[in-house]
Amino acid sequence: MTNNSLVSSIRERYQKIQSQIADAAQAVGRNPDSVKLLVVTKKQPLFVVEATIAAGIRILGENYPEEAVQKQETLGEKNKVEWHMIGHVQSRKARLVAENFAFLHSLDSLKLARRLNRFSAGAEKTLPVLLEFNVGGELSKSGWDASDESRWEVFLPDVEEILSLSNLEVRGLMTMPPFYQDAELTRPYFRQLRKLRDYLSDHYPLNQWNQLSMGTSGDFRIAIEEGATFVRVGQAIVGSRPL
């Protein structure tokens, strides 16, 4: 049985964030509908996920394939949402992602792309993906290193091959900028990703590069001002994760 007070509080926080998204979009002349709010439920217990679904939320983001698939299977017929993988995916987990997710935000290597393509073909589906780029050059972050603009051509061969894979559909780019207490300091990194998107669009104009997944709880307003089409918000909506 779903906890009604939890459902109400999640719905209220979700609507509050949606309102802030709309304000940020309108402030720079964007249509609020051009920004999708992805609610992150990683490491949240099943009852929180059930309450999130009951609150009317239809796009959930997870970081760990096995955890997410277990939730999907346990939910059964309650599983009426789009599951997006947003965390680093080990190559050996490619099958789980290809078979169980509607969207991958964190495609970070050619090796992973090849495996995802093979497993997606086996599942008779085309998997929408975003290419993950490390705009801050941090060793702790995944993705192609895009911190030095003069070296962007280095990863073009990888991008070109990924675009040729018939069971993957590249929709755009994703990044996780360095963390700052002052969200304004993330702005140059979001601009860098948008500039990279334009660079790749110029090189491969036949592909659609519409999506930019960037911005989390602390900096999504800045991300939206810089062109984000997906923002990823977790605890500000579903509450703190259990210790």
C-alpha positions in Angstrom: 0.0 0.0 0.0 1.4 3.4 -1.0 2.0 6.0 1.7 -0.3 8.8 0.7 1.6 11.5 2.7 4.8 10.5 0.9 3.1 10.6 -2.5 1.8 14.1 -1.7 5.1 15.4 -0.5 6.9 14.0 -3.6 4.3 15.5 -5.9 4.5 18.9 -4.2 8.4 19.0 -4.4 8.2 17.8 -8.0 5.8 20.6 -8.9 8.0 23.1 -7.1 11.0 22.1 -9.2 8.9 22.1 -12.4 7.9 25.7 -11.6 11.6 26.7 -11.1 12.4 25.0 -14.4 9.7 27.0 -16.1 10.9 30.2 -14.6 14.5 29.6 -15.6 13.5 28.7 -19.2 11.2 31.7 -19.6 13.9 34.0 -18.3 16.0 33.2 -21.3 13.1 33.0 -23.8 12.8 29.3 -23.9 9.7 27.2 -23.9 9.5 25.4 -20.5 8.3 22.3 -22.4 11.7 22.0 -24.0 13.2 20.9 -20.7 12.5 17.5 -19.2 12.8 16.8 -15.5 14.4 13.4 -14.8 13.8 12.3 -11.2 16.8 10.3 -9.9 15.8 7.3 -7.7 19.2 5.6 -7.3 19.7 3.9 -4.0 16.1 4.7 -3.0 14.0 1.9 -1.5 11.2 0.4 -3.5 8.5 2.1 -1.5 9.9 5.5 -2.5 9.9 4.5 -6.1 6.3 3.3 -5.8 5.4 6.7 -4.2 7.2 8.5 -7.0 5.3 6.7 -9.7 2.0 7.2 -7.7 2.8 10.9 -7.7 2.5 11.0 -11.5 6.2 11.1 -12.3 7.0 9.2 -15.5 10.8 9.5 -16.1 13.1 8.0 -13.6 16.9 8.0 -13.6 19.1 5.3 -12.2 22.9 4.9 -11.8 23.2 1.1 -11.3 21.8 -1.3 -13.8 21.3 -4.3 -11.5 19.6 -2.2 -8.8 17.2 -0.6 -11.4 16.3 -3.9 -13.1 15.5 -5.4 -9.7 13.1 -2.5 -9.0 11.5 -2.9 -12.5 10.9 -6.6 -11.9 9.5 -6.1 -8.4 7.2 -3.3 -9.5 5.6 -5.6 -12.1 2.5 -4.0 -13.6 3.2 -0.8 -11.5 6.2 -0.3 -13.8 4.7 2.4 -16.0 7.6 4.7 -16.4 10.6 5.4 -18.6 13.8 4.2 -17.1 16.9 6.3 -18.0 20.4 5.1 -17.2 22.5 8.1 -16.1 25.5 6.5 -14.4 28.7 5.0 -15.7 28.0 1.6 -17.4 30.6 -1.1 -17.2 30.9 -3.0 -20.5 29.8 -6.3 -18.8 26.5 -4.5 -17.8 25.7 -3.5 -21.4 23.1 -6.3 -21.9 21.2 -5.2 -18.9 21.1 -1.6 -20.1 20.2 -2.5 -23.7 17.3 -4.8 -22.7 15.8 -2.8 -19.8 16.2 0.9 -20.4 14.5 3.4 -22.6 17.4 5.9 -22.8 21.1 6.0 -21.9 22.6 9.4 -20.9 26.1 8.1 -20.2 27.6 6.5 -23.3 31.3 7.1 -22.6 33.3 4.8 -24.8 33.4 3.2 -28.3 33.8 -0.2 -26.6 30.6 0.2 -24.7 28.8 1.5 -27.8 29.7 -1.6 -29.7 28.4 -3.9 -27.0 25.2 -1.9 -26.5 24.6 -2.0 -30.3 25.0 -5.8 -30.4 22.7 -6.4 -27.4 20.1 -3.8 -28.7 20.1 -5.7 -32.0 19.5 -8.9 -30.1 16.6 -7.3 -28.3 15.2 -6.0 -31.6 15.3 -2.4 -30.4 17.1 0.9 -31.1 18.5 2.5 -27.9 18.5 6.3 -27.8 21.8 7.5 -26.3 23.7 10.6 -25.3 27.5 10.8 -25.6 29.1 11.7 -22.2 31.9 14.2 -22.3 34.2 15.3 -19.4 34.3 19.0 -19.8 36.2 19.7 -16.6 39.0 17.2 -17.3 38.5 15.6 -13.9 40.1 12.2 -13.4 37.1 11.1 -11.3 34.6 11.7 -14.1 33.8 9.4 -17.0 33.4 10.4 -20.7 35.6 11.6 -23.5 38.0 14.4 -22.3 36.5 17.6 -23.8 38.3 20.1 -21.5 40.8 21.2 -24.2 38.9 22.5 -27.2 42.0 22.3 -29.4 41.9 18.5 -29.0 38.3 17.8 -29.9 39.2 16.3 -33.2 40.9 13.4 -31.3 37.5 11.8 -30.5 35.9 12.4 -33.9 36.7 8.8 -35.2 34.9 7.3 -32.1 31.9 9.6 -32.7 31.8 8.7 -36.4 31.8 5.0 -35.7 29.1 5.3 -33.0 26.9 7.2 -35.4 27.2 4.3 -37.9 25.9 1.7 -35.4 22.4 0.8 -36.5 20.9 0.0 -33.2 22.0 3.1 -31.3 20.5 6.5 -31.9 22.6 9.4 -30.8 20.4 12.2 -29.6 22.9 14.6 -28.1 25.4 15.0 -25.2 25.7 14.7 -21.5 28.1 16.1 -18.8 28.7 16.3 -15.1 30.7 19.5 -14.4 33.0 20.0 -11.4 31.0 20.6 -8.2 30.9 24.2 -6.8 29.0 25.6 -3.9 28.3 28.6 -6.1 26.3 27.3 -9.1 27.3 30.2 -11.3 30.8 28.7 -11.5 29.3 25.8 -13.5 28.2 28.0 -16.3 31.4 27.8 -18.4 31.2 24.0 -18.4 27.7 24.0 -19.6 28.6 26.5 -22.3 31.5 24.2 -23.3 29.2 21.3 -23.8 26.8 23.4 -25.9 29.7 24.6 -28.0 30.9 21.0 -28.4 27.4 20.0 -29.5 27.5 22.7 -32.2 31.0 21.5 -33.2 29.7 17.9 -33.7 26.6 19.2 -35.4 28.7 21.0 -37.9 30.8 17.8 -38.5 27.8 15.5 -38.7 24.8 17.6 -39.8 22.7 14.6 -40.8 22.5 13.5 -37.1 20.1 15.1 -34.6 22.0 16.7 -31.7 19.0 18.2 -29.9 19.5 16.9 -26.4 21.8 18.2 -23.7 21.6 16.4 -20.4 23.2 18.7 -17.8 22.3 20.2 -14.5 21.4 18.7 -11.2 19.7 19.9 -8.0 22.2 22.7 -7.3 22.8 24.1 -10.7 19.9 23.2 -13.0 18.8 26.8 -13.4 22.2 27.7 -14.8 22.1 24.6 -17.0 18.7 25.6 -18.4 20.0 29.1 -19.2 22.8 27.4 -21.2 20.5 25.1 -23.2 19.9 22.0 -21.1 17.0 19.8 -22.3 17.3 17.2 -19.5 18.0 18.1 -15.9 18.6 15.4 -13.3 17.1 16.0 -9.8 16.9 13.4 -7.0 16.9 14.1 -3.3 15.3 17.5 -3.7 12.2 15.6 -4.9 12.2 12.1 -3.4 14.1 12.9 -0.2 17.4 11.8 1.3 18.6 8.3 0.6 18.7 5.9 3.5 22.1 5.5 5.1 
